[in-house]
Amino acid sequence: MKVNGEALRLEHPVSLREFLDTHGYSTGRVAVERNGEIVPSGSYPTVMLSDADTLEIVHFVGGG
């Protein structure tokens, strides 16, 4: 699997929500593109990832 351009080995299928939680992403502050398509945040628990997927994860940062 590729995440933000880096190769990452995914040993078994996991939900996108589980992946984000495990890797320290705050699901309320990210946008995720999977294989070229934006994933709605409400779908994170049901979207299953495999080692063949490509993810782009963007963090939203507050400030001023």
PyMOL commands that set and color helices and strands:
alter all, ss='L'
color gray80, all
select helices_A, chain A and resi 16-22+27-29+41-43
alter helices_A, ss='H'
color red, helices_A
select strands_A, chain A and resi 2-3+6-7+14-15+30-34+37-39+48-49+54-59
alter strands_A, ss='S'
color yellow, strands_A
deselect
rebuild
show_as cartoon
